[in-house]
Amino acid sequence: MRKIAKGNIVYHNLRMNLDNEQHRRVHLVLSKLNVEIHKSVNQFLIDAADFYIRSFQEDRLLKENEKETKYISRQELENVRRELREEVKNEIIVLLGTALTKGTGRFQGIGDEQGSGTYGGFEEEEKEDNPVVESLADGWG
């Protein structure tokens, strides 16, 4: 509960249950806090809370953002899925087309498949491995 005192001062209450181990630890530190190192118990709590808040995205801690949450409908989700499938399909076609046109084999004619360095009418050449095409091929086979 917040209570405004004079001008720009705001109070927040803190309640601790000494049967709770975490509360007991905090109470022990606060009750024996070295104020020669830390300005005050109040400033220590503010520093601790500020450190914790900064370690998260601040907007995830605020209640006000719950109202701004918009849920996606099934139709919207299906549209996103369809668009992603189409984009992935087009990207695969481009990658395969690029791989095929970059000299993956040189056509020699049909028939000469025995020991002459040809396979299925294509002569094998040294080529650079394309990790994207390899991963796609692994997924198909």
N, C-alpha and C positions, 0 to 999 in steps of 0.2 A: 504494500500500500504506500502510495506517495503522499506526502504532506508538505505543502509549501510553507516555509517559515517566513523570514523577512527577506524581501527583495528577491535575490537570485539564489537563495539557499533552498535545497530540496532534501527531504529526509526519506530514506528507505529503511525499513525495519528488517533485521536478520534474526531468525529464530533457529536455535540449534537444539537437537535432541542428544543428550549425552549417552544414551543407549546405542546410538549409531556411531560406529567406529570412525567413519569419515568426519562426522560432526565433531567428535571428541578430538581428533587430530587438529582440526582447524581451530577449535576452541583453545587447545593447548598452545598453539603457536601465537594466536592473537592475545592470549592472556599473558604470555611471557615475551612478547615481541620486543626486540632491542630497538628502542626509539632513538638511540644514538646513531644507528645505521639507517633506520627508516624514520621518516619525518613524524609519522603518526600511524595509528592503527587504521584510521580512515584512509590516509594516503596509500598505505600498504594494500588495502582492499581494492581501492580504485586502480592501482597499478596491476594487481593480479587480475582483476576483471578485464582491464584494457588489454593485457597480454593475451588472455583467453579469447577475447572478441576478435583481436587482430589475427589470431591463428586460424579463424574461420572466415568465410565470406560473410560480412556483416549482414547482408540482406537475408541470409538463411536464418538468422537469429530473430528477426523482427516479425511480429504477428501480422503487421499490416500487409505483408506480401501474400498471406494466405488468401485474401480476398481477390488478389490479382491473378491467382492461379487459374489458368484456363485449361479445361480438359478437352482433349481431341476426340472428335466423334469417330465412329467406326468408318464412316464414309471418307472422312479426311485421312484417316490412317490408311485405308485402302488406296486412296489417290497417291499418297506418299510412297507406298509400296510399289505401285504400278510405275511411277516416275523413276524410282530407284532401279527397278528391274530393266526398264528401257535404257537408262543411262549405262548400267553395267553391260547390257547386251551390246550397245553401240561401242563401248570402250573395248570389249573383247573382240569385236569385229575389226576395229581399227588396229589393235595389237596384232591379231593374227594376219591381217593384210600386210602390215608392216614387216612382220617376221617372214612372210612368204616372199615378199619382194626384195628382201635384203640378201639374196644369194644363199638361201638355205639348200639349194641344189641346182645343178645345171642339166637341162634335159639332153639326153644322148640318143634317144630313140628307144623303142620297145624291144625287149627280148634279151639283150646281153646282160644276164644277171649272174653269171658264174665267174667268180674270182677276178673280175677285171676292174673292180673298184666301183661298179655301178650297182644300184639297188632299185628295182622297179622302174628302170628307165632313167634314173637320175644318178649322176655321178656325185659321190660324196665329196664335199670340199671342207676345208678347215673353216670354221665359223666361230664367232663369239657366242657364248651362251647368254641367253636372255632369261634372267631369273623370273620375270613376270610370265613369259610364255611357258617356262618349265613348270611353274607352280600351277598354271591353268591346266597344262597337260596332265600333271599328277592328279589333279582334281577330277579329271574326266575318266581316268583309267583305273 
